[in-house]
């Protein structure tokens, strides 16, 4: 009975919209709740009714029938403070010239779609097009453009994943702050699972980073990672699920990799980051177990000190490409920076401005960090001498720490002459380009050649496999079938 009475209110509001004074006004929207549809000649009234009449069991759909413009003053033109509402732009434009925001979510659950054939639905605001305060927002279509401020903004402090982007185009205008703005650098509030942001001019995938800016100063389109026309630089496999994405997103997702189930990042094309002026482009933090497959491609950075940093996590780098041309580069310092944790390199070429591999072993106060013997495993790879006459840099306070390198069954050779290279105990650098090769050719394709009675590490289908005494174990030490 309560639902009937409440919907009667919706019907009454619809009838009020068609009172004699406005009987000839054009309908601008329809509202459907529980299978019942009411027409409205006032979009504000329709959206308001949808908010108060709907819930999770009885969601409402407002379908726009005509372009609607507002010149009234106020904080919002349209507002969804409660309820579960779907707004179908239906190819039409909602605009305003004086309100702060065209559409605001202030507590409800709003989904925006554009089910028109031409997909021309749009929100245009003189200040801000789409404003999120509290609740949940899912964008599946439409174009959003703010003349002065933003196309879309998050002004509150929402929970992670409160804003799901499943479509839509967000326009950046030079006189605006940005296309998308997220307060206090909380880009993790955006749920982009299975989707990515693409620059509408270059068609390149756009990275989002926490901590390096709260406004996206370029026009972007939300695209599915399954779109065959879209190029992604990487794929990441976590927990058996593989997703194509950006490099930054791949490492963020791979942080969930564990010893029982390592995450695998596979490069799908060459990628050089030229934007982020920060210490490290990607970092492998404590608790993460990641395998990076260069897959014949180049991964580099031009403005960060390090392309990859290992700070407590477990990183294995391989090159499963046909031609073995995978490479990690850096134009400022070094491509791979090891501090703590575990690093294993089985292939690839490493070339930086200063070094190919850098293991500082000290903090900013000059105190040595704890390094564990064998924490850096070299079973392959070529390390190129940098501008400062070094291919590999090791800790150099108080004593040499070459013992952190596990090179059992392998040795350094000069990358140019093929001659063996001997590392002096008191040396802190390798002052020539070197390549890691097997000490004794075995005629087998395993990535390392050690005594069969000892543990042998191999990479099979991108996974770390440990063979000992005829038995095979995964990275967690569990017996494999």
LUMKOLDREN-574760 format. One record per residue (C-alpha): y negated, z negated, x. Coordinates in Angstrom, 3 decimals. Layout:
<rs>
py = Y | pz = Z | px = X
...
</rs>
This chain:
<rs>
py = 0.000 | pz = 0.000 | px = 0.000
py = -2.306 | pz = -0.807 | px = 2.875
py = -1.845 | pz = 2.635 | px = 4.405
py = -2.609 | pz = 4.247 | px = 1.029
py = -5.791 | pz = 2.241 | px = 0.595
py = -6.920 | pz = 2.982 | px = 4.137
py = -6.348 | pz = 6.688 | px = 3.729
py = -8.231 | pz = 6.532 | px = 0.438
py = -11.170 | pz = 5.406 | px = 2.518
py = -10.788 | pz = 8.485 | px = 4.678
py = -10.662 | pz = 10.660 | px = 1.547
py = -13.730 | pz = 8.930 | px = 0.167
py = -15.631 | pz = 9.530 | px = 3.383
py = -14.615 | pz = 13.156 | px = 3.200
py = -15.886 | pz = 13.351 | px = -0.394
py = -19.140 | pz = 11.701 | px = 0.693
py = -19.481 | pz = 14.464 | px = 3.255
py = -19.257 | pz = 16.899 | px = 0.344
py = -21.695 | pz = 15.068 | px = -1.948
py = -24.107 | pz = 17.215 | px = -4.052
py = -26.844 | pz = 16.863 | px = -1.440
py = -24.620 | pz = 18.509 | px = 1.135
py = -22.201 | pz = 20.380 | px = -1.102
py = -23.018 | pz = 23.718 | px = 0.500
py = -22.862 | pz = 22.439 | px = 4.083
py = -20.341 | pz = 24.173 | px = 6.295
py = -17.173 | pz = 22.292 | px = 7.224
py = -17.116 | pz = 21.589 | px = 10.953
py = -13.833 | pz = 19.685 | px = 11.255
py = -10.635 | pz = 18.632 | px = 9.569
py = -8.908 | pz = 15.275 | px = 9.928
py = -5.169 | pz = 14.916 | px = 9.519
py = -3.559 | pz = 11.484 | px = 9.229
py = 0.047 | pz = 10.975 | px = 8.078
py = 0.266 | pz = 14.594 | px = 6.968
py = -2.861 | pz = 14.457 | px = 4.796
py = -5.842 | pz = 16.644 | px = 5.704
py = -9.504 | pz = 16.065 | px = 4.836
py = -12.429 | pz = 18.418 | px = 5.631
py = -15.743 | pz = 17.198 | px = 7.025
py = -19.176 | pz = 18.723 | px = 7.449
py = -20.073 | pz = 15.981 | px = 9.971
py = -18.103 | pz = 15.738 | px = 13.216
py = -19.292 | pz = 12.215 | px = 13.996
py = -17.940 | pz = 11.021 | px = 10.667
py = -14.627 | pz = 12.795 | px = 11.221
py = -14.071 | pz = 11.280 | px = 14.675
py = -15.106 | pz = 7.839 | px = 13.460
py = -12.686 | pz = 8.014 | px = 10.541
py = -9.902 | pz = 9.152 | px = 12.864
py = -10.505 | pz = 6.141 | px = 15.111
py = -10.356 | pz = 3.526 | px = 12.372
py = -7.497 | pz = 5.079 | px = 10.387
py = -5.034 | pz = 5.895 | px = 13.166
py = -2.540 | pz = 3.945 | px = 15.258
py = 0.562 | pz = 4.646 | px = 17.349
py = 2.705 | pz = 5.039 | px = 14.220
py = 0.117 | pz = 7.151 | px = 12.410
py = -1.872 | pz = 9.181 | px = 14.961
py = -4.800 | pz = 11.289 | px = 13.810
py = -5.787 | pz = 14.858 | px = 14.691
py = -9.354 | pz = 16.123 | px = 14.428
py = -9.621 | pz = 19.909 | px = 14.578
py = -13.055 | pz = 21.367 | px = 15.301
py = -13.930 | pz = 24.348 | px = 13.076
py = -17.343 | pz = 25.330 | px = 14.443
py = -19.702 | pz = 24.845 | px = 17.380
py = -21.565 | pz = 21.536 | px = 17.020
py = -24.742 | pz = 20.465 | px = 18.806
py = -26.564 | pz = 17.132 | px = 18.812
py = -30.229 | pz = 16.432 | px = 19.549
py = -30.177 | pz = 12.779 | px = 18.483
py = -30.905 | pz = 9.998 | px = 20.939
py = -28.192 | pz = 7.499 | px = 21.753
py = -25.653 | pz = 6.512 | px = 24.338
py = -22.892 | pz = 8.696 | px = 22.890
py = -22.649 | pz = 11.651 | px = 20.549
py = -18.961 | pz = 11.090 | px = 19.728
py = -17.032 | pz = 7.891 | px = 20.379
py = -13.378 | pz = 6.810 | px = 20.151
py = -13.423 | pz = 2.985 | px = 20.181
py = -9.910 | pz = 2.517 | px = 18.782
py = -6.925 | pz = 4.314 | px = 17.297
py = -4.729 | pz = 7.120 | px = 18.580
py = -6.606 | pz = 10.391 | px = 18.235
py = -6.051 | pz = 14.003 | px = 19.245
py = -9.185 | pz = 16.155 | px = 19.359
py = -8.479 | pz = 19.890 | px = 19.166
py = -11.534 | pz = 21.783 | px = 20.417
py = -10.020 | pz = 24.910 | px = 18.856
py = -12.147 | pz = 27.227 | px = 20.999
py = -15.493 | pz = 25.660 | px = 20.018
py = -18.330 | pz = 24.058 | px = 21.974
py = -19.608 | pz = 20.523 | px = 21.472
py = -22.987 | pz = 20.044 | px = 23.122
py = -25.910 | pz = 17.660 | px = 23.273
py = -29.391 | pz = 17.628 | px = 24.754
py = -30.375 | pz = 13.971 | px = 24.601
py = -27.327 | pz = 11.686 | px = 24.383
py = -25.962 | pz = 10.096 | px = 27.512
py = -22.455 | pz = 11.450 | px = 26.885
py = -21.009 | pz = 14.050 | px = 24.542
py = -17.739 | pz = 12.166 | px = 24.078
py = -16.799 | pz = 8.649 | px = 25.142
py = -13.520 | pz = 6.724 | px = 25.065
py = -14.480 | pz = 3.066 | px = 24.650
py = -11.127 | pz = 1.528 | px = 23.763
py = -8.994 | pz = 4.054 | px = 21.902
py = -6.283 | pz = 6.461 | px = 22.982
py = -7.712 | pz = 9.988 | px = 23.027
py = -5.987 | pz = 13.277 | px = 23.799
py = -8.102 | pz = 16.446 | px = 24.091
py = -6.486 | pz = 19.849 | px = 23.587
py = -7.639 | pz = 23.388 | px = 22.958
py = -5.121 | pz = 25.226 | px = 20.798
py = -7.292 | pz = 28.313 | px = 20.367
py = -5.985 | pz = 31.702 | px = 21.468
py = -8.792 | pz = 32.275 | px = 23.987
py = -8.972 | pz = 28.664 | px = 25.254
py = -12.773 | pz = 28.641 | px = 25.095
py = -13.212 | pz = 25.032 | px = 23.950
py = -15.977 | pz = 23.231 | px = 25.795
py = -17.991 | pz = 20.020 | px = 26.077
py = -21.492 | pz = 20.497 | px = 27.456
py = -23.836 | pz = 17.591 | px = 28.018
py = -27.355 | pz = 17.462 | px = 29.325
py = -26.272 | pz = 14.266 | px = 31.064
py = -22.488 | pz = 13.765 | px = 30.980
py = -19.792 | pz = 15.661 | px = 29.098
py = -16.836 | pz = 13.238 | px = 29.055
py = -17.164 | pz = 9.485 | px = 29.534
py = -14.260 | pz = 7.027 | px = 29.950
py = -14.866 | pz = 3.296 | px = 29.515
py = -11.648 | pz = 1.643 | px = 28.300
py = -8.368 | pz = 2.648 | px = 26.683
py = -6.506 | pz = 5.836 | px = 27.575
py = -7.582 | pz = 9.441 | px = 27.983
py = -5.347 | pz = 12.500 | px = 28.258
py = -6.981 | pz = 15.866 | px = 28.905
py = -4.810 | pz = 18.920 | px = 28.185
py = -7.460 | pz = 21.610 | px = 27.885
py = -11.109 | pz = 22.498 | px = 27.517
py = -14.028 | pz = 23.011 | px = 29.882
py = -16.339 | pz = 20.115 | px = 30.764
py = -19.850 | pz = 20.539 | px = 32.121
py = -22.608 | pz = 18.022 | px = 32.698
py = -26.069 | pz = 19.369 | px = 33.453
py = -27.542 | pz = 16.323 | px = 35.141
py = -24.817 | pz = 13.774 | px = 35.842
py = -21.100 | pz = 14.598 | px = 35.634
py = -18.556 | pz = 16.701 | px = 33.807
py = -16.321 | pz = 13.640 | px = 33.521
py = -16.935 | pz = 10.072 | px = 34.581
py = -15.151 | pz = 6.734 | px = 34.690
py = -17.699 | pz = 3.990 | px = 34.283
py = -15.344 | pz = 1.098 | px = 33.571
py = -12.532 | pz = -0.292 | px = 35.723
py = -9.440 | pz = 1.199 | px = 34.103
py = -5.816 | pz = 0.553 | px = 34.947
py = -3.982 | pz = 3.037 | px = 37.210
py = -2.908 | pz = 6.087 | px = 35.234
py = -5.351 | pz = 5.392 | px = 32.410
py = -6.635 | pz = 8.960 | px = 32.698
py = -3.944 | pz = 11.653 | px = 32.551
py = -5.014 | pz = 15.155 | px = 33.530
py = -2.695 | pz = 17.810 | px = 32.118
py = -5.202 | pz = 20.650 | px = 31.888
py = -8.904 | pz = 21.387 | px = 31.685
py = -11.693 | pz = 22.735 | px = 33.885
py = -14.425 | pz = 20.473 | px = 35.263
py = -17.641 | pz = 22.161 | px = 36.383
py = -19.819 | pz = 20.970 | px = 39.242
py = -23.482 | pz = 21.918 | px = 38.997
py = -25.695 | pz = 21.657 | px = 42.108
py = -28.189 | pz = 19.454 | px = 40.270
py = -25.461 | pz = 17.062 | px = 39.096
py = -23.732 | pz = 14.214 | px = 40.918
py = -20.297 | pz = 15.787 | px = 40.754
py = -17.632 | pz = 17.337 | px = 38.586
py = -15.564 | pz = 14.141 | px = 38.339
py = -16.791 | pz = 10.662 | px = 39.175
py = -14.616 | pz = 7.567 | px = 39.506
py = -16.290 | pz = 4.200 | px = 39.911
py = -15.430 | pz = 2.081 | px = 42.960
py = -13.346 | pz = 4.814 | px = 44.577
py = -10.408 | pz = 4.304 | px = 42.218
py = -8.918 | pz = 7.784 | px = 42.258
py = -5.551 | pz = 6.201 | px = 41.542
py = -6.610 | pz = 5.802 | px = 37.919
py = -5.930 | pz = 9.536 | px = 37.594
py = -2.387 | pz = 10.429 | px = 36.568
py = -1.728 | pz = 13.882 | px = 38.005
py = 2.067 | pz = 13.740 | px = 38.036
py = 3.265 | pz = 17.342 | px = 37.911
py = -0.298 | pz = 18.669 | px = 38.080
py = -2.962 | pz = 19.261 | px = 40.718
py = -6.656 | pz = 20.039 | px = 41.014
py = -7.472 | pz = 23.588 | px = 42.109
py = -10.875 | pz = 24.772 | px = 43.327
py = -11.867 | pz = 27.391 | px = 40.749
py = -13.650 | pz = 29.481 | px = 43.391
py = -11.165 | pz = 29.449 | px = 46.288
py = -7.968 | pz = 28.611 | px = 44.354
py = -7.173 | pz = 26.033 | px = 47.026
py = -5.664 | pz = 22.680 | px = 46.099
py = -8.282 | pz = 19.903 | px = 46.125
py = -7.487 | pz = 16.553 | px = 47.718
py = -8.558 | pz = 13.262 | px = 46.158
py = -8.918 | pz = 10.297 | px = 48.504
py = -9.540 | pz = 6.653 | px = 47.778
py = -12.344 | pz = 5.271 | px = 49.866
py = -14.109 | pz = 8.413 | px = 51.023
py = -16.371 | pz = 9.212 | px = 48.111
py = -16.429 | pz = 8.659 | px = 44.382
py = -17.701 | pz = 12.076 | px = 43.295
py = -15.911 | pz = 15.401 | px = 43.449
py = -18.520 | pz = 17.937 | px = 44.463
py = -16.730 | pz = 21.128 | px = 43.495
py = -15.564 | pz = 22.780 | px = 40.295
py = -11.875 | pz = 22.248 | px = 39.664
py = -9.167 | pz = 23.336 | px = 37.278
py = -6.081 | pz = 21.266 | px = 36.466
py = -2.967 | pz = 23.355 | px = 37.093
py = 0.766 | pz = 22.767 | px = 36.804
py = 2.652 | pz = 22.528 | px = 40.076
py = 5.217 | pz = 24.882 | px = 38.519
py = 2.673 | pz = 27.673 | px = 38.167
py = 4.094 | pz = 30.535 | px = 40.296
py = 0.603 | pz = 31.887 | px = 40.998
py = -0.572 | pz = 28.634 | px = 42.582
py = 0.049 | pz = 27.975 | px = 46.272
py = 0.854 | pz = 24.429 | px = 47.366
py = 0.997 | pz = 23.389 | px = 51.024
py = 3.869 | pz = 20.937 | px = 50.622
py = 6.656 | pz = 19.574 | px = 48.491
py = 7.816 | pz = 15.964 | px = 48.406
py = 11.193 | pz = 14.622 | px = 47.363
py = 11.298 | pz = 10.978 | px = 46.300
py = 14.235 | pz = 9.424 | px = 44.505
py = 15.836 | pz = 12.812 | px = 43.938
py = 12.737 | pz = 14.308 | px = 42.308
py = 10.917 | pz = 17.158 | px = 44.080
py = 7.268 | pz = 17.980 | px = 43.369
py = 4.939 | pz = 20.532 | px = 44.944
py = 1.570 | pz = 19.046 | px = 45.852
py = -1.156 | pz = 18.682 | px = 48.461
py = -0.463 | pz = 17.163 | px = 51.884
py = -2.356 | pz = 13.983 | px = 51.123
py = -0.572 | pz = 13.572 | px = 47.797
py = 2.780 | pz = 14.229 | px = 49.477
py = 2.330 | pz = 11.379 | px = 51.954
py = 1.038 | pz = 9.101 | px = 49.200
py = 4.144 | pz = 9.763 | px = 47.108
py = 6.445 | pz = 9.555 | px = 50.137
py = 5.268 | pz = 5.998 | px = 50.765
py = 7.914 | pz = 5.038 | px = 48.193
py = 10.667 | pz = 6.261 | px = 50.536
py = 13.124 | pz = 3.569 | px = 51.652
py = 15.946 | pz = 3.278 | px = 54.168
py = 18.398 | pz = 3.734 | px = 51.297
py = 16.518 | pz = 6.753 | px = 49.983
py = 14.119 | pz = 8.301 | px = 52.527
py = 11.350 | pz = 10.506 | px = 51.159
py = 11.221 | pz = 14.079 | px = 52.460
py = 8.025 | pz = 16.104 | px = 52.858
py = 8.494 | pz = 19.836 | px = 53.440
py = 5.595 | pz = 22.054 | px = 54.504
py = 5.416 | pz = 25.211 | px = 52.383
py = 2.521 | pz = 26.857 | px = 54.214
py = 0.135 | pz = 26.255 | px = 57.115
py = -2.432 | pz = 23.551 | px = 56.389
py = -5.469 | pz = 22.533 | px = 58.468
py = -7.730 | pz = 19.823 | px = 57.087
py = -11.357 | pz = 20.544 | px = 57.988
py = -13.130 | pz = 18.062 | px = 55.727
py = -12.204 | pz = 14.423 | px = 56.211
py = -14.137 | pz = 12.795 | px = 59.082
py = -11.938 | pz = 9.709 | px = 59.312
py = -9.655 | pz = 8.043 | px = 61.816
py = -6.336 | pz = 9.391 | px = 60.501
py = -5.681 | pz = 12.135 | px = 57.997
py = -2.343 | pz = 10.659 | px = 56.857
py = -0.783 | pz = 7.301 | px = 57.751
py = 2.802 | pz = 6.050 | px = 57.506
py = 2.422 | pz = 2.402 | px = 56.563
py = 4.898 | pz = -0.476 | px = 56.743
py = 7.816 | pz = -0.180 | px = 54.342
py = 7.738 | pz = 3.631 | px = 54.164
py = 10.648 | pz = 5.760 | px = 55.379
py = 9.622 | pz = 9.412 | px = 55.565
py = 11.135 | pz = 12.623 | px = 56.914
py = 8.589 | pz = 15.385 | px = 57.592
py = 10.030 | pz = 18.902 | px = 57.832
py = 7.511 | pz = 21.235 | px = 59.476
py = 9.567 | pz = 24.192 | px = 58.202
py = 8.023 | pz = 26.689 | px = 60.670
py = 4.468 | pz = 25.800 | px = 59.560
py = 1.396 | pz = 24.270 | px = 61.216
py = -0.141 | pz = 21.001 | px = 60.029
py = -3.436 | pz = 20.010 | px = 61.605
py = -6.846 | pz = 18.382 | px = 61.303
py = -10.195 | pz = 19.207 | px = 62.878
py = -12.366 | pz = 16.160 | px = 62.123
py = -9.998 | pz = 13.181 | px = 62.127
py = -9.052 | pz = 11.426 | px = 65.341
py = -5.367 | pz = 11.666 | px = 64.460
py = -3.505 | pz = 14.032 | px = 62.189
py = -0.587 | pz = 11.614 | px = 61.614
py = -0.580 | pz = 7.882 | px = 62.365
py = 2.504 | pz = 5.659 | px = 62.294
py = 1.410 | pz = 2.097 | px = 61.576
py = 4.488 | pz = 0.082 | px = 60.720
py = 6.442 | pz = 2.737 | px = 58.829
py = 9.423 | pz = 4.889 | px = 59.801
py = 8.645 | pz = 8.579 | px = 60.372
py = 11.095 | pz = 11.302 | px = 61.411
py = 9.749 | pz = 14.784 | px = 62.191
py = 12.044 | pz = 17.821 | px = 62.131
py = 11.639 | pz = 21.572 | px = 61.971
py = 14.323 | pz = 23.110 | px = 59.786
py = 12.558 | pz = 26.472 | px = 59.709
py = 14.380 | pz = 29.596 | px = 60.830
py = 12.082 | pz = 30.342 | px = 63.761
py = 11.412 | pz = 26.730 | px = 64.852
py = 7.679 | pz = 27.418 | px = 65.066
py = 6.547 | pz = 24.219 | px = 63.328
py = 3.482 | pz = 22.626 | px = 64.858
py = 1.181 | pz = 19.602 | px = 64.483
py = -2.350 | pz = 19.978 | px = 65.862
py = -5.593 | pz = 18.047 | px = 66.152
py = -8.982 | pz = 19.272 | px = 67.381
py = -10.417 | pz = 15.840 | px = 68.222
py = -7.824 | pz = 13.546 | px = 69.831
py = -4.112 | pz = 13.801 | px = 69.096
py = -1.788 | pz = 15.151 | px = 66.401
py = 0.644 | pz = 12.184 | px = 66.349
py = -0.512 | pz = 8.625 | px = 66.953
py = 2.152 | pz = 5.892 | px = 67.170
py = 1.133 | pz = 2.247 | px = 66.932
py = 3.973 | pz = 0.230 | px = 65.414
py = 7.097 | pz = 0.941 | px = 63.408
py = 9.526 | pz = 3.749 | px = 64.201
py = 8.919 | pz = 7.372 | px = 65.178
py = 11.628 | pz = 9.971 | px = 65.765
py = 10.842 | pz = 13.551 | px = 66.779
py = 13.556 | pz = 16.206 | px = 66.644
py = 11.494 | pz = 19.372 | px = 66.766
py = 8.065 | pz = 20.952 | px = 66.550
py = 5.162 | pz = 21.498 | px = 68.923
py = 2.364 | pz = 18.919 | px = 69.293
py = -1.050 | pz = 19.943 | px = 70.563
py = -4.272 | pz = 17.937 | px = 70.499
py = -7.659 | pz = 17.874 | px = 72.157
py = -6.573 | pz = 14.939 | px = 74.320
py = -2.809 | pz = 14.545 | px = 73.944
py = 0.223 | pz = 15.783 | px = 72.073
py = 1.598 | pz = 12.261 | px = 71.442
py = -0.500 | pz = 9.117 | px = 71.759
py = 0.910 | pz = 5.576 | px = 71.911
py = -1.999 | pz = 3.269 | px = 72.706
py = -0.144 | pz = -0.049 | px = 72.523
py = -3.345 | pz = -2.089 | px = 72.419
py = -5.876 | pz = -3.186 | px = 69.853
py = -9.650 | pz = -2.947 | px = 69.959
py = -9.855 | pz = -6.210 | px = 71.931
py = -7.571 | pz = -4.962 | px = 74.695
py = -4.580 | pz = -7.111 | px = 73.742
py = -1.224 | pz = -5.426 | px = 73.877
py = 0.534 | pz = -4.742 | px = 70.619
py = 4.199 | pz = -5.557 | px = 70.227
py = 6.290 | pz = -2.505 | px = 71.042
py = 10.041 | pz = -2.379 | px = 70.619
py = 12.242 | pz = -0.504 | px = 73.114
py = 13.609 | pz = 2.618 | px = 71.498
py = 11.016 | pz = 2.601 | px = 68.732
py = 9.999 | pz = 6.157 | px = 69.650
py = 12.995 | pz = 8.507 | px = 69.650
py = 12.575 | pz = 11.892 | px = 71.307
py = 15.393 | pz = 14.351 | px = 70.607
py = 13.292 | pz = 17.489 | px = 70.694
py = 9.747 | pz = 18.781 | px = 70.538
py = 7.188 | pz = 20.336 | px = 72.843
py = 4.084 | pz = 18.362 | px = 73.827
py = 1.079 | pz = 20.340 | px = 75.028
py = -1.307 | pz = 19.069 | px = 77.706
py = -4.699 | pz = 18.406 | px = 76.187
py = -8.183 | pz = 18.839 | px = 77.560
py = -7.921 | pz = 15.485 | px = 79.333
py = -4.864 | pz = 16.500 | px = 81.383
py = -2.231 | pz = 14.696 | px = 79.347
py = 0.560 | pz = 15.702 | px = 76.971
py = 1.808 | pz = 12.164 | px = 76.227
py = -0.131 | pz = 8.909 | px = 76.544
py = 1.686 | pz = 5.545 | px = 76.625
py = 0.462 | pz = 1.927 | px = 76.697
py = -1.288 | pz = 1.196 | px = 79.975
py = -2.416 | pz = -2.445 | px = 80.040
py = -0.524 | pz = -4.776 | px = 82.445
py = 2.576 | pz = -2.578 | px = 82.761
py = 4.183 | pz = 0.677 | px = 81.819
py = 5.990 | pz = 0.818 | px = 78.505
py = 8.008 | pz = 3.974 | px = 78.873
py = 11.004 | pz = 1.929 | px = 77.747
py = 9.819 | pz = 2.260 | px = 74.157
py = 10.987 | pz = 5.885 | px = 74.427
py = 14.627 | pz = 6.491 | px = 73.506
py = 15.623 | pz = 9.713 | px = 75.247
py = 19.356 | pz = 9.109 | px = 75.553
py = 21.059 | pz = 12.414 | px = 76.181
py = 17.713 | pz = 14.216 | px = 76.551
py = 15.129 | pz = 14.786 | px = 79.274
py = 11.641 | pz = 16.177 | px = 79.843
py = 11.241 | pz = 19.639 | px = 81.361
py = 8.041 | pz = 21.447 | px = 82.200
py = 7.235 | pz = 23.556 | px = 79.153
py = 6.128 | pz = 26.436 | px = 81.390
py = 8.640 | pz = 26.419 | px = 84.267
py = 11.646 | pz = 24.696 | px = 82.714
py = 11.911 | pz = 22.358 | px = 85.705
py = 12.820 | pz = 18.710 | px = 85.191
py = 9.947 | pz = 16.219 | px = 84.915
py = 10.329 | pz = 12.668 | px = 86.232
py = 8.106 | pz = 9.946 | px = 84.768
py = 6.910 | pz = 7.366 | px = 87.269
py = 7.189 | pz = 3.777 | px = 86.079
py = 3.520 | pz = 3.125 | px = 86.733
py = 2.327 | pz = 6.294 | px = 85.044
py = 0.560 | pz = 6.036 | px = 81.725
py = 0.417 | pz = 9.744 | px = 81.014
py = 2.406 | pz = 12.932 | px = 81.410
py = -0.083 | pz = 15.246 | px = 83.078
py = 1.627 | pz = 18.506 | px = 82.113
py = 3.046 | pz = 20.185 | px = 79.048
py = 6.630 | pz = 19.087 | px = 78.498
py = 9.574 | pz = 19.957 | px = 76.333
py = 12.392 | pz = 17.635 | px = 75.322
py = 15.821 | pz = 19.181 | px = 75.949
py = 19.429 | pz = 18.004 | px = 76.192
py = 20.490 | pz = 16.839 | px = 79.620
py = 23.924 | pz = 18.399 | px = 79.207
py = 24.376 | pz = 21.517 | px = 77.060
py = 27.103 | pz = 20.898 | px = 74.509
py = 27.418 | pz = 24.203 | px = 72.729
py = 27.038 | pz = 22.432 | px = 69.395
py = 24.041 | pz = 22.550 | px = 67.081
py = 23.561 | pz = 18.806 | px = 66.686
py = 20.005 | pz = 17.773 | px = 67.415
py = 21.054 | pz = 15.334 | px = 70.109
py = 23.917 | pz = 15.176 | px = 72.544
py = 25.110 | pz = 11.678 | px = 73.378
py = 28.495 | pz = 10.177 | px = 74.117
py = 30.726 | pz = 10.443 | px = 71.062
py = 31.563 | pz = 6.754 | px = 71.296
py = 27.917 | pz = 5.923 | px = 70.650
py = 25.896 | pz = 6.450 | px = 67.500
py = 24.770 | pz = 10.052 | px = 67.100
py = 21.735 | pz = 10.755 | px = 64.914
py = 21.498 | pz = 14.121 | px = 63.198
py = 19.409 | pz = 15.636 | px = 60.448
py = 21.468 | pz = 17.285 | px = 57.712
py = 19.731 | pz = 18.879 | px = 54.740
py = 16.617 | pz = 16.931 | px = 55.633
py = 18.403 | pz = 13.562 | px = 55.642
py = 19.059 | pz = 11.264 | px = 58.594
py = 22.804 | pz = 10.901 | px = 59.285
py = 24.286 | pz = 8.506 | px = 61.856
py = 27.778 | pz = 9.323 | px = 63.159
py = 29.780 | pz = 6.685 | px = 65.044
py = 33.511 | pz = 6.392 | px = 65.733
py = 34.180 | pz = 9.329 | px = 63.444
py = 32.359 | pz = 7.778 | px = 60.472
py = 29.095 | pz = 8.885 | px = 58.910
py = 26.338 | pz = 6.543 | px = 57.760
py = 22.982 | pz = 7.090 | px = 56.075
py = 19.669 | pz = 5.756 | px = 57.364
py = 20.397 | pz = 2.370 | px = 55.761
py = 23.733 | pz = 2.057 | px = 57.573
py = 25.777 | pz = 2.697 | px = 54.441
py = 29.053 | pz = 4.578 | px = 54.815
py = 28.830 | pz = 8.139 | px = 53.517
py = 31.643 | pz = 10.062 | px = 51.864
</rs>
